[in-house]
Amino acid sequence: MINVGGRTLKNVVGYDLTMLFVGSEGTLGVVTKAELKLNPMPPARKTIMAVYDDVAKAGENVFRVLENGVIPNKIELLDNWVINRIEEMMPMGLPKDADAVLLFETDGIPEAVEKETEKIVEIAKKYGATDVRVAKDQAEADKYWLARRAGFAAVFGKAPTVFAEDVTVPRGRIPDLIRKCKELAKKYAVEIVVLGHAGDGNLHPAILTDIKNKDHYDRAVKAMDEIIEGAVELGGVISGEHGIGLEKQKFFRKIENPKVIDLMKGIKALVDPNNIMNPGKIW
Amino acid sequence: MINVGGRTLKNVVGYDLTMLFVGSEGTLGVVTKAELKLNPMPPARKTIMAVYDDVAKAGENVFRVLENGVIPNKIELLDNWVINRIEEMMPMGLPKDADAVLLFETDGIPEAVEKETEKIVEIAKKYGATDVRVAKDQAEADKYWLARRAGFAAVFGKAPTVFAEDVTVPRGRIPDLIRKCKELAKKYAVEIVVLGHAGDGNLHPAILTDIKNKDHYDRAVKAMDEIIEGAVELGGVISGEHGIGLEKQKFFRKIENPKVIDLMKGIKALVDPNNIMNPGKIW
């Protein structure tokens, strides 16, 4: 039992064990207690929905906003397929003919939120959004965020087998990643749904398939493999949030420098010599 | 030669080696190339100087500002001794009879900067600042920050031997740490100068002494040891920015859990089995 980290903002005492354990997927130990730093709630927030006739344009809008010095606390992407499934589940007036929508949320002091909201509206219009709506109150904003949260339920309810990815690219490469998904959907004749945390460069492209339909399933696997390889070619990584687990071990071994793998395995053996911590995961 | 990290905002592929190497003081390897993420320059900034008749009140003001949800990008502390040495070196109208001053800088969009500046002025007055000045332009702001930068030169020019510490405490405990320094200055009859990054809970208390004056030097060493132990008792750490190096090894071994030390030493042996990386430092 050890304590790592602490309550100070700065700490350079020895090696950073906190960040070594965080994200280790239980393979280095069990976290029995965690103390988290809380930030004060921002006094104001505002939601903007921007509508696009081309999902790649939505992707471009993400970095246009960021390069203009506006850093919203969220930028989320829903594509046409997800929008229509949400409207089937709970009609709320989302634009069913849009190729994609982006949901932005700004937060901070009211004056800053107002200004950043104006700037997002201006940039979205300038770079090809066909419609931009600022939620007039919290109720309308809540409706959009409910739609976003329903996105995954919509995907997972619609096919016997769903692959959901977690690839992450530098934020300027989001349009390229989205275009790649579109190409692969055509190449392998599968439906690839695109949604995710566009503001982080982290998308969760999902492929709807059925493990019992061997031909379709095999094409889905190939398409997903190419999405992952494509993300890496764009300077990205195979996982932004969810880790290696079981499924991504083959990509991890293929893509990562063997010296890096050896070093990480050495740390695993040092901390857990009997391999009792979440055995089989990552390694 | 390995690459760690990357250009994505999120990355949970394997263990976080970047943070393991950062802060390892050269004991795990040599950084041959570093790519840094840049944030856009904030469009506006403003400097506030608040004056106190008691340095502990200045310390309290730091967390009063933070607990009110205002997070300035800098809060720096100068005590009476430093103020007077700066005024000797380059007279610029600092309040020579003040026990301490805090320098705040806010940044962001102009409306937010304006609002946060007002709030800092209000809170500083409410919690006992005897005078609060908002720099009327960048020239006046630059003058205050020049004073801050001159602070260390002022300290190091004034005694044959100077101990400068790097202790860091939770930000709510800054007044306690400052009071501890005052007590120890009396107890050991040495001059303890207090300045540093108060907004981070990171102070650099300095003791002026002379290694050739054995009696004085011994008292200075004892005072410094007690400052370090006092910071740890307040929930702090022995180093916020500068690391263990040679000087803090005795405190590191005394304060840190031996299991944590063993784990860190294991990582050192794994990465650098021949002990050729900055040998003698930390370990």
Chai-1 contact restraints between the chains, C-beta under 6 A:
chainA,res_idxA,chainB,res_idxB,connection_type,confidence,min_distance_angstrom,max_distance_angstrom,comment,restraint_id
A,I2,B,N257,contact,1.0,0.0,6.0,A-B,restraint_1
A,I2,B,K259,contact,1.0,0.0,6.0,A-B,restraint_2
A,I2,B,V260,contact,1.0,0.0,6.0,A-B,restraint_3
A,R7,B,P170,contact,1.0,0.0,6.0,A-B,restraint_4
A,R7,B,G235,contact,1.0,0.0,6.0,A-B,restraint_5
A,T8,B,T168,contact,1.0,0.0,6.0,A-B,restraint_6
A,T8,B,P170,contact,1.0,0.0,6.0,A-B,restraint_7
A,T8,B,G201,contact,1.0,0.0,6.0,A-B,restraint_8
A,T8,B,G236,contact,1.0,0.0,6.0,A-B,restraint_9
A,T8,B,V237,contact,1.0,0.0,6.0,A-B,restraint_10
A,L9,B,D200,contact,1.0,0.0,6.0,A-B,restraint_11
A,L9,B,G201,contact,1.0,0.0,6.0,A-B,restraint_12
A,K10,B,T168,contact,1.0,0.0,6.0,A-B,restraint_13
A,K10,B,D200,contact,1.0,0.0,6.0,A-B,restraint_14
A,K10,B,N202,contact,1.0,0.0,6.0,A-B,restraint_15
A,K10,B,G240,contact,1.0,0.0,6.0,A-B,restraint_16
A,N11,B,V237,contact,1.0,0.0,6.0,A-B,restraint_17
A,V12,B,G23,contact,1.0,0.0,6.0,A-B,restraint_18
A,V12,B,S239,contact,1.0,0.0,6.0,A-B,restraint_19
A,V12,B,G243,contact,1.0,0.0,6.0,A-B,restraint_20
A,V13,B,V237,contact,1.0,0.0,6.0,A-B,restraint_21
A,V13,B,I238,contact,1.0,0.0,6.0,A-B,restraint_22
A,V13,B,S239,contact,1.0,0.0,6.0,A-B,restraint_23
A,G14,B,M264,contact,1.0,0.0,6.0,A-B,restraint_24
A,Y15,B,L20,contact,1.0,0.0,6.0,A-B,restraint_25
A,Y15,B,S24,contact,1.0,0.0,6.0,A-B,restraint_26
A,Y15,B,M264,contact,1.0,0.0,6.0,A-B,restraint_27
A,D16,B,M19,contact,1.0,0.0,6.0,A-B,restraint_28
A,D16,B,G23,contact,1.0,0.0,6.0,A-B,restraint_29
A,M19,B,D16,contact,1.0,0.0,6.0,A-B,restraint_30
A,M19,B,M19,contact,1.0,0.0,6.0,A-B,restraint_31
A,L20,B,Y15,contact,1.0,0.0,6.0,A-B,restraint_32
A,L20,B,L20,contact,1.0,0.0,6.0,A-B,restraint_33
A,G23,B,V12,contact,1.0,0.0,6.0,A-B,restraint_34
A,G23,B,D16,contact,1.0,0.0,6.0,A-B,restraint_35
A,S24,B,Y15,contact,1.0,0.0,6.0,A-B,restraint_36
A,P40,B,G69,contact,1.0,0.0,6.0,A-B,restraint_37
A,G69,B,P40,contact,1.0,0.0,6.0,A-B,restraint_38
A,I109,B,A112,contact,1.0,0.0,6.0,A-B,restraint_39
A,I109,B,K115,contact,1.0,0.0,6.0,A-B,restraint_40
A,E111,B,E111,contact,1.0,0.0,6.0,A-B,restraint_41
A,E111,B,K115,contact,1.0,0.0,6.0,A-B,restraint_42
A,A112,B,I109,contact,1.0,0.0,6.0,A-B,restraint_43
A,A112,B,A112,contact,1.0,0.0,6.0,A-B,restraint_44
A,K115,B,I109,contact,1.0,0.0,6.0,A-B,restraint_45
A,K115,B,E111,contact,1.0,0.0,6.0,A-B,restraint_46
A,T168,B,T8,contact,1.0,0.0,6.0,A-B,restraint_47
A,T168,B,K10,contact,1.0,0.0,6.0,A-B,restraint_48
A,P170,B,R7,contact,1.0,0.0,6.0,A-B,restraint_49
A,P170,B,T8,contact,1.0,0.0,6.0,A-B,restraint_50
A,D200,B,L9,contact,1.0,0.0,6.0,A-B,restraint_51
A,D200,B,K10,contact,1.0,0.0,6.0,A-B,restraint_52
A,G201,B,T8,contact,1.0,0.0,6.0,A-B,restraint_53
A,G201,B,L9,contact,1.0,0.0,6.0,A-B,restraint_54
A,N202,B,K10,contact,1.0,0.0,6.0,A-B,restraint_55
A,G235,B,R7,contact,1.0,0.0,6.0,A-B,restraint_56
A,G236,B,T8,contact,1.0,0.0,6.0,A-B,restraint_57
A,V237,B,T8,contact,1.0,0.0,6.0,A-B,restraint_58
A,V237,B,N11,contact,1.0,0.0,6.0,A-B,restraint_59
A,V237,B,V13,contact,1.0,0.0,6.0,A-B,restraint_60
A,I238,B,V13,contact,1.0,0.0,6.0,A-B,restraint_61
A,S239,B,V12,contact,1.0,0.0,6.0,A-B,restraint_62
A,S239,B,V13,contact,1.0,0.0,6.0,A-B,restraint_63
A,G240,B,K10,contact,1.0,0.0,6.0,A-B,restraint_64
A,G243,B,V12,contact,1.0,0.0,6.0,A-B,restraint_65
A,N257,B,I2,contact,1.0,0.0,6.0,A-B,restraint_66
A,K259,B,I2,contact,1.0,0.0,6.0,A-B,restraint_67
A,V260,B,I2,contact,1.0,0.0,6.0,A-B,restraint_68
A,M264,B,G14,contact,1.0,0.0,6.0,A-B,restraint_69
A,M264,B,Y15,contact,1.0,0.0,6.0,A-B,restraint_70
A,G266,B,L270,contact,1.0,0.0,6.0,A-B,restraint_71
A,L270,B,G266,contact,1.0,0.0,6.0,A-B,restraint_72
A,L270,B,L270,contact,1.0,0.0,6.0,A-B,restraint_73
